[in-house]
Amino acid sequence: MLVAPHISAAARTPPGAQLHHRPSTQASRSRTGAPAFVREPRDELFLLAVGNFVSQQTFYESGQERDDRYARLVGELAVEDPAWTAGLLRWLRSEGNMRTASLVGAAAYVRARLVAGSSEGPSNRSVIDSVLRRADEPGELLAHWTSVYGRNVPQPVKRGIADAVRRLYSSRSLVKYDTPSRSFRFGDVLNLVHASPDPEKPWQGALFRYALDRRHHPERAVPPASDRLLSEHRTLLELPVKERRSLVTGPGGAGRLAAAGMTWETVAGWLQGPMDAVVWEAVIPSMAPMALLRNLRNFDEAGVSDHVAARIAARISDAVEVARSRQFPFRYLAAHRHAPSSRWTAPLERALGHSLANVPALPGRTLILVDRSDSMFWDSISERSGLTRADAAAVFGAALAMRAEQADLVEFGWSSAAVPFRRDEPVLEVLKRFHSLGGTYTTNAVRTHYRGHDRVLIVTDEQDAHPGPGGPAEPVPADIPVYTWNLAGYHAAHGPTGPHRHTFGGLTDAAFRMVGLVEAGRHATWPWIDNPA
């Protein structure tokens, strides 16, 4: 049972409190045994939430340890500061684009408040609804709740999910997400939460009935006659296997697939044959940019023509599409690493550049230090990515340096060295100049390379082996801002917080935007709270 422990009065601050400006005390040690600093609970939760992919093991913590710490912190603050916590969870799923962390957090929020009997602040129902943005997520949240807290689902959870179902369930989402591999099918969700159709969507009642039949009576499930997409989808699914390939590769095949909402994953199983170049070229017109990005290697292996590849390249590198996707920049670096064909190099470099549009063009002189210690290489950004935190740190550090008015880019570990770059060269070329440098001597690196810069930026996991009494900021004058991007969200910080000392979690656009706010002399507030004028 999750019990929300008491937070001392000294740790309480109003929802609009400054980000990472509260003093901390040296009452802990880092995982490497060096003196460290305890964060205020909001700081700790924010860093953990944006730097953590749920159930992922890191170099110094198991996935379960991090998950437990995350749920405990959410539970504490859901009772002590529900408005702040609800804002965090909503922001994680929207601007932060962190699906799992927001769903797990919303469940912990509701559970802790029910145990504590708390009803102040945003309602449990509204918090559940706020984190559900995609049609498969109501089922995912139910799967998580029942596996962690048991089969008894409280009414606020059911009602919040029902609200989301009315927003999210459509013919296209049914075709895409209501598959036998899901723990909770659409029909299961509808049965459990008793969601009624949206009165403003007259077609939704028939859709709900069809979803229920698909789950519980598939032998009699018939799509609504008025729903062309579902009818076309059913027709294609029932087509004899021997006729499927000719339909896909024949005249109008691409249009038929699109009209039926057939995703490339569905086609790959339905076809019961090879996904060769001709099949891919019929599917590609209806694929979303991120699906195209994930399949570049498959396109190469199938031998997709250069003409079609050119259209793919134009879509994945389009600035509007990149902005709409809200993907983290290392997605494009991962695609570059895994796509062997040189025809993707230039478009992926352009896409990477577009994805970094929110990185500030910092004025004056900037010192940028990128952690290349062993722990940065051991941990990947996510379980599904082959990229390490070292990769992510390097691409962000290089981009910051190349956009700054004047910057010194430094890699550090046991030792440290400047990384040369030219402003007009591709970011990916600069990445080739980084190395693996063993342990973590952050303070030594700052002391070696700080030469009266206007600011210091450090991208690290904060596991400084010998930080000294003031942490890495010790060699930097107190009135010079030092910004740390913590990629791992560990419990202990590598230096004290306070004026001109700022720590951000993960590598999100929102964190980078805060630099501009601080530099403009404004208070750095939490990204889901409007900044004061």
KELUM-20455 format. One record per residue (C-alpha): x, y, z; residue number from 1. Coordinates in steps of 0.1 Angstrom, whole numbers. Each point is the difference from the previous one (the first is absolute). Layout:
<rec u="X" v="Y" w="Z" seq="NUM"/>
...
// end
This chain:
<rec u="0" v="0" w="0" seq="1"/>
<rec u="13" v="34" w="-9" seq="2"/>
<rec u="-1" v="24" w="29" seq="3"/>
<rec u="8" v="37" w="-5" seq="4"/>
<rec u="25" v="10" w="27" seq="5"/>
<rec u="1" v="34" w="15" seq="6"/>
<rec u="22" v="28" w="-16" seq="7"/>
<rec u="14" v="24" w="25" seq="8"/>
<rec u="-13" v="36" w="0" seq="9"/>
<rec u="35" v="12" w="-10" seq="10"/>
<rec u="-2" v="-19" w="-33" seq="11"/>
<rec u="-34" v="14" w="-10" seq="12"/>
<rec u="-1" v="28" w="-26" seq="13"/>
<rec u="-28" v="15" w="-20" seq="14"/>
<rec u="-7" v="-15" w="-35" seq="15"/>
<rec u="17" v="30" w="-17" seq="16"/>
<rec u="32" v="-4" w="19" seq="17"/>
<rec u="33" v="6" w="-18" seq="18"/>
<rec u="16" v="-30" w="-17" seq="19"/>
<rec u="30" v="-14" w="19" seq="20"/>
<rec u="6" v="32" w="20" seq="21"/>
<rec u="-7" v="-15" w="34" seq="22"/>
<rec u="32" v="-7" w="21" seq="23"/>
<rec u="10" v="-36" w="4" seq="24"/>
<rec u="22" v="-16" w="26" seq="25"/>
<rec u="30" v="-23" w="-3" seq="26"/>
<rec u="-16" v="-30" w="17" seq="27"/>
<rec u="7" v="-28" w="-25" seq="28"/>
<rec u="26" v="-16" w="-22" seq="29"/>
<rec u="-1" v="-8" w="-37" seq="30"/>
<rec u="1" v="-35" w="-13" seq="31"/>
<rec u="37" v="3" w="-5" seq="32"/>
<rec u="4" v="9" w="37" seq="33"/>
<rec u="7" v="37" w="-3" seq="34"/>
<rec u="-18" v="27" w="20" seq="35"/>
<rec u="-34" v="8" w="-15" seq="36"/>
<rec u="-30" v="23" w="7" seq="37"/>
<rec u="-36" v="-10" w="8" seq="38"/>
<rec u="-26" v="15" w="-23" seq="39"/>
<rec u="-33" v="15" w="11" seq="40"/>
<rec u="-28" v="-25" w="-9" seq="41"/>
<rec u="-14" v="20" w="-29" seq="42"/>
<rec u="35" v="4" w="-15" seq="43"/>
<rec u="6" v="-37" w="4" seq="44"/>
<rec u="-33" v="-11" w="-15" seq="45"/>
<rec u="4" v="23" w="-30" seq="46"/>
<rec u="35" v="-12" w="-8" seq="47"/>
<rec u="-10" v="-36" w="5" seq="48"/>
<rec u="-32" v="3" w="-21" seq="49"/>
<rec u="17" v="16" w="-31" seq="50"/>
<rec u="32" v="-19" w="3" seq="51"/>
<rec u="-15" v="-34" w="6" seq="52"/>
<rec u="-16" v="-26" w="-24" seq="53"/>
<rec u="-21" v="-21" w="24" seq="54"/>
<rec u="14" v="-35" w="8" seq="55"/>
<rec u="33" v="8" w="-16" seq="56"/>
<rec u="32" v="-10" w="19" seq="57"/>
<rec u="28" v="26" w="2" seq="58"/>
<rec u="36" v="-4" w="9" seq="59"/>
<rec u="-6" v="8" w="37" seq="60"/>
<rec u="-37" v="-9" w="6" seq="61"/>
<rec u="-22" v="-29" w="-10" seq="62"/>
<rec u="-31" v="7" w="-20" seq="63"/>
<rec u="-21" v="-11" w="30" seq="64"/>
<rec u="18" v="23" w="24" seq="65"/>
<rec u="-6" v="30" w="-23" seq="66"/>
<rec u="-37" v="-9" w="-5" seq="67"/>
<rec u="-5" v="-4" w="38" seq="68"/>
<rec u="16" v="34" w="6" seq="69"/>
<rec u="-21" v="16" w="-27" seq="70"/>
<rec u="-33" v="-14" w="13" seq="71"/>
<rec u="10" v="10" w="36" seq="72"/>
<rec u="8" v="36" w="-10" seq="73"/>
<rec u="-32" v="4" w="-21" seq="74"/>
<rec u="-20" v="-14" w="30" seq="75"/>
<rec u="16" v="24" w="25" seq="76"/>
<rec u="-6" v="30" w="-22" seq="77"/>
<rec u="-35" v="-10" w="-12" seq="78"/>
<rec u="-11" v="5" w="36" seq="79"/>
<rec u="22" v="29" w="10" seq="80"/>
<rec u="-1" v="20" w="-32" seq="81"/>
<rec u="-27" v="-15" w="-23" seq="82"/>
<rec u="-2" v="30" w="-24" seq="83"/>
<rec u="38" v="-1" w="-7" seq="84"/>
<rec u="0" v="-38" w="-4" seq="85"/>
<rec u="-30" v="0" w="-23" seq="86"/>
<rec u="17" v="27" w="-21" seq="87"/>
<rec u="32" v="-21" w="-2" seq="88"/>
<rec u="-19" v="-31" w="-12" seq="89"/>
<rec u="-20" v="19" w="-26" seq="90"/>
<rec u="32" v="17" w="-13" seq="91"/>
<rec u="19" v="-33" w="-1" seq="92"/>
<rec u="-26" v="-14" w="-24" seq="93"/>
<rec u="-4" v="31" w="-21" seq="94"/>
<rec u="31" v="22" w="-5" seq="95"/>
<rec u="23" v="-26" w="17" seq="96"/>
<rec u="-14" v="-27" w="-23" seq="97"/>
<rec u="8" v="-27" w="27" seq="98"/>
<rec u="-28" v="-25" w="-3" seq="99"/>
<rec u="9" v="-27" w="25" seq="100"/>
<rec u="12" v="24" w="28" seq="101"/>
<rec u="-33" v="20" w="-2" seq="102"/>
<rec u="-22" v="-31" w="1" seq="103"/>
<rec u="18" v="-16" w="29" seq="104"/>
<rec u="1" v="33" w="18" seq="105"/>
<rec u="-37" v="6" w="-4" seq="106"/>
<rec u="-7" v="-34" w="15" seq="107"/>
<rec u="23" v="7" w="29" seq="108"/>
<rec u="-17" v="34" w="5" seq="109"/>
<rec u="-34" v="-14" w="3" seq="110"/>
<rec u="10" v="-29" w="22" seq="111"/>
<rec u="18" v="22" w="25" seq="112"/>
<rec u="-29" v="24" w="2" seq="113"/>
<rec u="-25" v="-28" w="5" seq="114"/>
<rec u="21" v="-15" w="28" seq="115"/>
<rec u="4" v="33" w="17" seq="116"/>
<rec u="-36" v="10" w="-5" seq="117"/>
<rec u="10" v="32" w="-17" seq="118"/>
<rec u="-23" v="20" w="-22" seq="119"/>
<rec u="17" v="33" w="-3" seq="120"/>
<rec u="13" v="13" w="-34" seq="121"/>
<rec u="-6" v="-14" w="-34" seq="122"/>
<rec u="-24" v="-30" w="0" seq="123"/>
<rec u="13" v="-35" w="-4" seq="124"/>
<rec u="-23" v="-4" w="-30" seq="125"/>
<rec u="14" v="30" w="-18" seq="126"/>
<rec u="36" v="-11" w="6" seq="127"/>
<rec u="-6" v="-34" w="-16" seq="128"/>
<rec u="-17" v="16" w="-30" seq="129"/>
<rec u="28" v="26" w="-4" seq="130"/>
<rec u="27" v="-26" w="-6" seq="131"/>
<rec u="-19" v="-21" w="-26" seq="132"/>
<rec u="8" v="14" w="-34" seq="133"/>
<rec u="0" v="-31" w="-23" seq="134"/>
<rec u="-27" v="-26" w="-4" seq="135"/>
<rec u="21" v="-30" w="12" seq="136"/>
<rec u="8" v="18" w="33" seq="137"/>
<rec u="-33" v="-6" w="18" seq="138"/>
<rec u="7" v="-37" w="-2" seq="139"/>
<rec u="36" v="5" w="9" seq="140"/>
<rec u="-9" v="19" w="32" seq="141"/>
<rec u="-25" v="-27" w="10" seq="142"/>
<rec u="27" v="-27" w="-6" seq="143"/>
<rec u="24" v="19" w="22" seq="144"/>
<rec u="-26" v="6" w="27" seq="145"/>
<rec u="-12" v="-36" w="2" seq="146"/>
<rec u="36" v="-14" w="0" seq="147"/>
<rec u="12" v="24" w="28" seq="148"/>
<rec u="-30" v="8" w="21" seq="149"/>
<rec u="-24" v="-29" w="-7" seq="150"/>
<rec u="-32" v="-7" w="-19" seq="151"/>
<rec u="-21" v="24" w="20" seq="152"/>
<rec u="0" v="32" w="-21" seq="153"/>
<rec u="-13" v="31" w="19" seq="154"/>
<rec u="-27" v="21" w="-15" seq="155"/>
<rec u="22" v="31" w="-6" seq="156"/>
<rec u="23" v="-21" w="-22" seq="157"/>
<rec u="-30" v="-15" w="-19" seq="158"/>
<rec u="-16" v="34" w="-5" seq="159"/>
<rec u="33" v="16" w="-12" seq="160"/>
<rec u="5" v="-28" w="-24" seq="161"/>
<rec u="-35" v="3" w="-13" seq="162"/>
<rec u="5" v="37" w="-6" seq="163"/>
<rec u="31" v="-9" w="-21" seq="164"/>
<rec u="-18" v="-28" w="-19" seq="165"/>
<rec u="-26" v="24" w="-12" seq="166"/>
<rec u="27" v="23" w="-13" seq="167"/>
<rec u="23" v="-27" w="-15" seq="168"/>
<rec u="-19" v="-29" w="-13" seq="169"/>
<rec u="-7" v="2" w="-38" seq="170"/>
<rec u="-1" v="-23" w="-30" seq="171"/>
<rec u="37" v="6" w="-8" seq="172"/>
<rec u="12" v="-4" w="35" seq="173"/>
<rec u="-20" v="-33" w="3" seq="174"/>
<rec u="17" v="-14" w="-31" seq="175"/>
<rec u="34" v="11" w="12" seq="176"/>
<rec u="0" v="-9" w="37" seq="177"/>
<rec u="-28" v="-26" w="7" seq="178"/>
<rec u="22" v="-30" w="-7" seq="179"/>
<rec u="1" v="-34" w="18" seq="180"/>
<rec u="35" v="7" w="13" seq="181"/>
<rec u="-14" v="27" w="24" seq="182"/>
<rec u="-6" v="-9" w="36" seq="183"/>
<rec u="-32" v="21" w="0" seq="184"/>
<rec u="-19" v="1" w="-33" seq="185"/>
<rec u="-24" v="29" w="-7" seq="186"/>
<rec u="-29" v="-22" w="9" seq="187"/>
<rec u="17" v="-9" w="34" seq="188"/>
<rec u="4" v="37" w="8" seq="189"/>
<rec u="-36" v="9" w="-10" seq="190"/>
<rec u="-13" v="-29" w="22" seq="191"/>
<rec u="21" v="10" w="30" seq="192"/>
<rec u="-6" v="38" w="0" seq="193"/>
<rec u="-35" v="0" w="-14" seq="194"/>
<rec u="7" v="29" w="-24" seq="195"/>
<rec u="-30" v="14" w="-18" seq="196"/>
<rec u="4" v="15" w="-35" seq="197"/>
<rec u="7" v="37" w="-4" seq="198"/>
<rec u="-34" v="17" w="-8" seq="199"/>
<rec u="17" v="22" w="-26" seq="200"/>
<rec u="13" v="-31" w="-19" seq="201"/>
<rec u="-31" v="-19" w="-12" seq="202"/>
<rec u="22" v="-26" w="-17" seq="203"/>
<rec u="17" v="-10" w="33" seq="204"/>
<rec u="-28" v="-22" w="13" seq="205"/>
<rec u="3" v="-24" w="-29" seq="206"/>
<rec u="38" v="1" w="3" seq="207"/>
<rec u="-2" v="-10" w="36" seq="208"/>
<rec u="-24" v="-29" w="-7" seq="209"/>
<rec u="23" v="-12" w="-28" seq="210"/>
<rec u="30" v="2" w="24" seq="211"/>
<rec u="-18" v="-21" w="26" seq="212"/>
<rec u="-10" v="-26" w="-26" seq="213"/>
<rec u="36" v="-2" w="-14" seq="214"/>
<rec u="11" v="-9" w="35" seq="215"/>
<rec u="-27" v="-22" w="13" seq="216"/>
<rec u="-19" v="-13" w="-30" seq="217"/>
<rec u="24" v="2" w="-30" seq="218"/>
<rec u="-21" v="-25" w="-20" seq="219"/>
<rec u="-28" v="24" w="-2" seq="220"/>
<rec u="19" v="33" w="0" seq="221"/>
<rec u="-10" v="21" w="-31" seq="222"/>
<rec u="13" v="35" w="-5" seq="223"/>
<rec u="-26" v="28" w="-2" seq="224"/>
<rec u="-12" v="3" w="-36" seq="225"/>
<rec u="4" v="37" w="0" seq="226"/>
<rec u="37" v="-2" w="10" seq="227"/>
<rec u="20" v="-3" w="-32" seq="228"/>
<rec u="34" v="-4" w="17" seq="229"/>
<rec u="-11" v="-30" w="21" seq="230"/>
<rec u="-19" v="-16" w="-28" seq="231"/>
<rec u="30" v="3" w="-24" seq="232"/>
<rec u="23" v="-13" w="28" seq="233"/>
<rec u="-23" v="-30" w="5" seq="234"/>
<rec u="-1" v="-7" w="-37" seq="235"/>
<rec u="38" v="-1" w="-3" seq="236"/>
<rec u="4" v="-22" w="30" seq="237"/>
<rec u="-24" v="-25" w="-14" seq="238"/>
<rec u="16" v="0" w="-35" seq="239"/>
<rec u="15" v="-35" w="-8" seq="240"/>
<rec u="37" v="0" w="6" seq="241"/>
<rec u="9" v="-9" w="-36" seq="242"/>
<rec u="-17" v="32" w="-12" seq="243"/>
<rec u="16" v="25" w="24" seq="244"/>
<rec u="33" v="6" w="-16" seq="245"/>
<rec u="-16" v="8" w="-34" seq="246"/>
<rec u="-24" v="25" w="17" seq="247"/>
<rec u="29" v="18" w="17" seq="248"/>
<rec u="23" v="2" w="-30" seq="249"/>
<rec u="-27" v="5" w="-26" seq="250"/>
<rec u="-16" v="33" w="-12" seq="251"/>
<rec u="-15" v="20" w="29" seq="252"/>
<rec u="16" v="-23" w="26" seq="253"/>
<rec u="15" v="27" w="21" seq="254"/>
<rec u="-34" v="18" w="1" seq="255"/>
<rec u="-18" v="-31" w="11" seq="256"/>
<rec u="24" v="-5" w="29" seq="257"/>
<rec u="-3" v="36" w="11" seq="258"/>
<rec u="-38" v="0" w="-2" seq="259"/>
<rec u="0" v="-31" w="22" seq="260"/>
<rec u="23" v="15" w="26" seq="261"/>
<rec u="25" v="-28" w="-6" seq="262"/>
<rec u="33" v="8" w="18" seq="263"/>
<rec u="33" v="-15" w="-12" seq="264"/>
<rec u="-1" v="-23" w="31" seq="265"/>
<rec u="-34" v="-13" w="-10" seq="266"/>
<rec u="10" v="-5" w="-36" seq="267"/>
<rec u="32" v="-19" w="10" seq="268"/>
<rec u="-21" v="-26" w="19" seq="269"/>
<rec u="-31" v="0" w="-23" seq="270"/>
<rec u="20" v="-5" w="-32" seq="271"/>
<rec u="16" v="-32" w="11" seq="272"/>
<rec u="28" v="6" w="-24" seq="273"/>
<rec u="31" v="21" w="-4" seq="274"/>
<rec u="0" v="37" w="5" seq="275"/>
<rec u="21" v="6" w="-31" seq="276"/>
<rec u="5" v="34" w="-18" seq="277"/>
<rec u="-33" v="-1" w="-19" seq="278"/>
<rec u="-20" v="-6" w="32" seq="279"/>
<rec u="19" v="27" w="19" seq="280"/>
<rec u="-6" v="25" w="-28" seq="281"/>
<rec u="-38" v="-6" w="3" seq="282"/>
<rec u="1" v="4" w="38" seq="283"/>
<rec u="24" v="30" w="2" seq="284"/>
<rec u="-25" v="27" w="-12" seq="285"/>
<rec u="-23" v="-6" w="31" seq="286"/>
<rec u="29" v="-3" w="25" seq="287"/>
<rec u="5" v="28" w="26" seq="288"/>
<rec u="35" v="16" w="1" seq="289"/>
<rec u="10" v="-17" w="32" seq="290"/>
<rec u="-10" v="-34" w="-15" seq="291"/>
<rec u="21" v="8" w="-30" seq="292"/>
<rec u="30" v="9" w="22" seq="293"/>
<rec u="-2" v="-33" w="19" seq="294"/>
<rec u="0" v="-20" w="-33" seq="295"/>
<rec u="29" v="15" w="-19" seq="296"/>
<rec u="21" v="-31" w="4" seq="297"/>
<rec u="-30" v="-21" w="-12" seq="298"/>
<rec u="-3" v="22" w="-31" seq="299"/>
<rec u="36" v="-4" w="-8" seq="300"/>
<rec u="0" v="-38" w="5" seq="301"/>
<rec u="-31" v="-3" w="-22" seq="302"/>
<rec u="15" v="21" w="-28" seq="303"/>
<rec u="-25" v="29" w="-1" seq="304"/>
<rec u="7" v="21" w="-30" seq="305"/>
<rec u="20" v="33" w="2" seq="306"/>
<rec u="-31" v="18" w="-13" seq="307"/>
<rec u="-21" v="-12" w="29" seq="308"/>
<rec u="29" v="5" w="24" seq="309"/>
<rec u="2" v="37" w="-10" seq="310"/>
<rec u="-36" v="5" w="9" seq="311"/>
<rec u="6" v="-17" w="34" seq="312"/>
<rec u="31" v="22" w="6" seq="313"/>
<rec u="-21" v="31" w="-7" seq="314"/>
<rec u="-26" v="-10" w="25" seq="315"/>
<rec u="23" v="-10" w="29" seq="316"/>
<rec u="21" v="32" w="-4" seq="317"/>
<rec u="-29" v="24" w="-4" seq="318"/>
<rec u="2" v="27" w="27" seq="319"/>
<rec u="-38" v="0" w="6" seq="320"/>
<rec u="-2" v="-38" w="3" seq="321"/>
<rec u="30" v="-1" w="24" seq="322"/>
<rec u="-16" v="27" w="22" seq="323"/>
<rec u="-34" v="-18" w="0" seq="324"/>
<rec u="16" v="-33" w="10" seq="325"/>
<rec u="15" v="15" w="32" seq="326"/>
<rec u="27" v="-27" w="-1" seq="327"/>
<rec u="31" v="3" w="21" seq="328"/>
<rec u="31" v="8" w="-22" seq="329"/>
<rec u="17" v="-33" w="8" seq="330"/>
<rec u="-28" v="-17" w="-20" seq="331"/>
<rec u="17" v="13" w="-31" seq="332"/>
<rec u="34" v="-9" w="12" seq="333"/>
<rec u="-12" v="-36" w="6" seq="334"/>
<rec u="-15" v="-1" w="-35" seq="335"/>
<rec u="33" v="12" w="-14" seq="336"/>
<rec u="19" v="-27" w="19" seq="337"/>
<rec u="-23" v="-28" w="-11" seq="338"/>
<rec u="-6" v="10" w="-37" seq="339"/>
<rec u="30" v="-13" w="-20" seq="340"/>
<rec u="-8" v="18" w="-33" seq="341"/>
<rec u="16" v="33" w="-7" seq="342"/>
<rec u="-32" v="13" w="-16" seq="343"/>
<rec u="-14" v="7" w="35" seq="344"/>
<rec u="30" v="18" w="14" seq="345"/>
<rec u="-8" v="35" w="-13" seq="346"/>
<rec u="-38" v="-1" w="8" seq="347"/>
<rec u="7" v="-13" w="35" seq="348"/>
<rec u="25" v="27" w="7" seq="349"/>
<rec u="-26" v="26" w="-11" seq="350"/>
<rec u="-26" v="-16" w="22" seq="351"/>
<rec u="24" v="0" w="29" seq="352"/>
<rec u="6" v="37" w="-6" seq="353"/>
<rec u="-38" v="7" w="-1" seq="354"/>
<rec u="-5" v="-19" w="33" seq="355"/>
<rec u="25" v="22" w="17" seq="356"/>
<rec u="-18" v="32" w="-9" seq="357"/>
<rec u="-8" v="8" w="36" seq="358"/>
<rec u="36" v="-2" w="11" seq="359"/>
<rec u="9" v="36" w="10" seq="360"/>
<rec u="25" v="21" w="-21" seq="361"/>
<rec u="18" v="11" w="31" seq="362"/>
<rec u="18" v="34" w="0" seq="363"/>
<rec u="34" v="7" w="14" seq="364"/>
<rec u="25" v="-28" w="10" seq="365"/>
<rec u="-13" v="-34" w="10" seq="366"/>
<rec u="19" v="-30" w="14" seq="367"/>
<rec u="-18" v="-33" w="-8" seq="368"/>
<rec u="12" v="-32" w="17" seq="369"/>
<rec u="-11" v="-34" w="-12" seq="370"/>
<rec u="3" v="-30" w="23" seq="371"/>
<rec u="18" v="-30" w="-17" seq="372"/>
<rec u="5" v="-22" w="31" seq="373"/>
<rec u="-7" v="-37" w="0" seq="374"/>
<rec u="-34" v="3" w="16" seq="375"/>
<rec u="-12" v="22" w="-28" seq="376"/>
<rec u="8" v="-28" w="-25" seq="377"/>
<rec u="-15" v="-28" w="20" seq="378"/>
<rec u="-36" v="14" w="1" seq="379"/>
<rec u="-21" v="4" w="-31" seq="380"/>
<rec u="-25" v="28" w="-4" seq="381"/>
<rec u="-28" v="-26" w="-1" seq="382"/>
<rec u="-4" v="-37" w="-2" seq="383"/>
<rec u="-9" v="2" w="-37" seq="384"/>
<rec u="29" v="22" w="-9" seq="385"/>
<rec u="36" v="-9" w="-7" seq="386"/>
<rec u="11" v="35" w="8" seq="387"/>
<rec u="18" v="6" w="33" seq="388"/>
<rec u="-3" v="31" w="23" seq="389"/>
<rec u="35" v="8" w="-13" seq="390"/>
<rec u="-15" v="2" w="-36" seq="391"/>
<rec u="-28" v="23" w="11" seq="392"/>
<rec u="23" v="22" w="21" seq="393"/>
<rec u="24" v="4" w="-29" seq="394"/>
<rec u="-26" v="9" w="-26" seq="395"/>
<rec u="-16" v="26" w="23" seq="396"/>
<rec u="34" v="14" w="11" seq="397"/>
<rec u="12" v="3" w="-36" seq="398"/>
<rec u="-33" v="17" w="-11" seq="399"/>
<rec u="2" v="25" w="29" seq="400"/>
<rec u="36" v="8" w="-9" seq="401"/>
<rec u="-7" v="5" w="-37" seq="402"/>
<rec u="-30" v="23" w="6" seq="403"/>
<rec u="17" v="21" w="27" seq="404"/>
<rec u="17" v="33" w="-8" seq="405"/>
<rec u="33" v="-12" w="14" seq="406"/>
<rec u="4" v="-34" w="17" seq="407"/>
<rec u="26" v="-24" w="13" seq="408"/>
<rec u="-11" v="-36" w="-3" seq="409"/>
<rec u="17" v="-24" w="24" seq="410"/>
<rec u="-2" v="-38" w="6" seq="411"/>
<rec u="9" v="-13" w="34" seq="412"/>
<rec u="5" v="-31" w="21" seq="413"/>
<rec u="32" v="-8" w="18" seq="414"/>
<rec u="16" v="26" w="-22" seq="415"/>
<rec u="-15" v="27" w="-22" seq="416"/>
<rec u="7" v="16" w="-34" seq="417"/>
<rec u="-15" v="25" w="-24" seq="418"/>
<rec u="-21" v="-14" w="-28" seq="419"/>
<rec u="6" v="21" w="-32" seq="420"/>
<rec u="-29" v="9" w="-22" seq="421"/>
<rec u="-9" v="24" w="-28" seq="422"/>
<rec u="-33" v="18" w="0" seq="423"/>
<rec u="-9" v="-10" w="-36" seq="424"/>
<rec u="7" v="-37" w="3" seq="425"/>
<rec u="-26" v="-28" w="7" seq="426"/>
<rec u="-6" v="-8" w="36" seq="427"/>
<rec u="7" v="-37" w="-8" seq="428"/>
<rec u="35" v="8" w="-11" seq="429"/>
<rec u="7" v="17" w="34" seq="430"/>
<rec u="-12" v="-32" w="18" seq="431"/>
<rec u="28" v="-20" w="-15" seq="432"/>
<rec u="26" v="20" w="20" seq="433"/>
<rec u="-14" v="-11" w="34" seq="434"/>
<rec u="17" v="-28" w="20" seq="435"/>
<rec u="-5" v="-23" w="30" seq="436"/>
<rec u="18" v="14" w="30" seq="437"/>
<rec u="-5" v="-23" w="30" seq="438"/>
<rec u="-10" v="15" w="33" seq="439"/>
<rec u="-18" v="33" w="9" seq="440"/>
<rec u="21" v="29" w="10" seq="441"/>
<rec u="-25" v="28" w="-7" seq="442"/>
<rec u="15" v="25" w="24" seq="443"/>
<rec u="35" v="-4" w="-14" seq="444"/>
<rec u="-13" v="5" w="-35" seq="445"/>
<rec u="-17" v="33" w="10" seq="446"/>
<rec u="31" v="11" w="18" seq="447"/>
<rec u="22" v="-7" w="-30" seq="448"/>
<rec u="-22" v="16" w="-27" seq="449"/>
<rec u="-18" v="29" w="17" seq="450"/>
<rec u="15" v="32" w="-12" seq="451"/>
<rec u="-24" v="28" w="9" seq="452"/>
<rec u="-29" v="-14" w="-20" seq="453"/>
<rec u="-34" v="16" w="3" seq="454"/>
<rec u="-16" v="-33" w="8" seq="455"/>
<rec u="8" v="-37" w="5" seq="456"/>
<rec u="-21" v="-28" w="-14" seq="457"/>
<rec u="5" v="-36" w="12" seq="458"/>
<rec u="-17" v="-31" w="-16" seq="459"/>
<rec u="6" v="-29" w="23" seq="460"/>
<rec u="-15" v="-27" w="23" seq="461"/>
<rec u="14" v="20" w="30" seq="462"/>
<rec u="21" v="-28" w="14" seq="463"/>
<rec u="31" v="22" w="7" seq="464"/>
<rec u="27" v="-21" w="17" seq="465"/>
<rec u="17" v="30" w="17" seq="466"/>
<rec u="-23" v="30" w="-1" seq="467"/>
<rec u="16" v="20" w="29" seq="468"/>
<rec u="-20" v="21" w="25" seq="469"/>
<rec u="-19" v="20" w="-25" seq="470"/>
<rec u="-4" v="-26" w="-27" seq="471"/>
<rec u="9" v="7" w="-37" seq="472"/>
<rec u="-10" v="36" w="4" seq="473"/>
<rec u="28" v="6" w="26" seq="474"/>
<rec u="25" v="15" w="-25" seq="475"/>
<rec u="-27" v="23" w="-15" seq="476"/>
<rec u="-8" v="34" w="16" seq="477"/>
<rec u="-33" v="-1" w="19" seq="478"/>
<rec u="-17" v="26" w="-23" seq="479"/>
<rec u="8" v="-21" w="-32" seq="480"/>
<rec u="-29" v="-24" w="-9" seq="481"/>
<rec u="8" v="-37" w="0" seq="482"/>
<rec u="-26" v="-22" w="-17" seq="483"/>
<rec u="0" v="-38" w="4" seq="484"/>
<rec u="-20" v="-24" w="-22" seq="485"/>
<rec u="-4" v="-32" w="20" seq="486"/>
<rec u="-7" v="-29" w="-24" seq="487"/>
<rec u="-5" v="-26" w="27" seq="488"/>
<rec u="-22" v="15" w="27" seq="489"/>
<rec u="20" v="-13" w="29" seq="490"/>
<rec u="-10" v="8" w="36" seq="491"/>
<rec u="32" v="19" w="9" seq="492"/>
<rec u="12" v="31" w="-18" seq="493"/>
<rec u="37" v="7" w="-7" seq="494"/>
<rec u="-2" v="35" w="14" seq="495"/>
<rec u="-22" v="23" w="21" seq="496"/>
<rec u="-29" v="19" w="-15" seq="497"/>
<rec u="-6" v="37" w="4" seq="498"/>
<rec u="1" v="33" w="-19" seq="499"/>
<rec u="18" v="-4" w="-33" seq="500"/>
<rec u="2" v="-38" w="4" seq="501"/>
<rec u="-26" v="-18" w="-20" seq="502"/>
<rec u="-6" v="-37" w="-7" seq="503"/>
<rec u="-24" v="-13" w="-27" seq="504"/>
<rec u="-11" v="-36" w="-6" seq="505"/>
<rec u="5" v="-17" w="-33" seq="506"/>
<rec u="5" v="17" w="-33" seq="507"/>
<rec u="-34" v="14" w="-8" seq="508"/>
<rec u="-8" v="32" w="-19" seq="509"/>
<rec u="-17" v="14" w="31" seq="510"/>
<rec u="32" v="-3" w="20" seq="511"/>
<rec u="20" v="18" w="-27" seq="512"/>
<rec u="-26" v="28" w="-1" seq="513"/>
<rec u="6" v="7" w="36" seq="514"/>
<rec u="35" v="12" w="-7" seq="515"/>
<rec u="-14" v="29" w="-20" seq="516"/>
<rec u="-23" v="9" w="29" seq="517"/>
<rec u="28" v="0" w="25" seq="518"/>
<rec u="23" v="20" w="-23" seq="519"/>
<rec u="-28" v="25" w="-5" seq="520"/>
<rec u="0" v="6" w="38" seq="521"/>
<rec u="-33" v="-17" w="6" seq="522"/>
<rec u="-9" v="-26" w="25" seq="523"/>
<rec u="5" v="-36" w="-12" seq="524"/>
<rec u="-33" v="-16" w="9" seq="525"/>
<rec u="-13" v="-35" w="-7" seq="526"/>
<rec u="-8" v="-4" w="-37" seq="527"/>
<rec u="-37" v="-6" w="5" seq="528"/>
<rec u="-4" v="32" w="20" seq="529"/>
<rec u="-2" v="33" w="-18" seq="530"/>
<rec u="30" v="22" w="7" seq="531"/>
<rec u="-7" v="34" w="17" seq="532"/>
<rec u="4" v="31" w="-21" seq="533"/>
// end
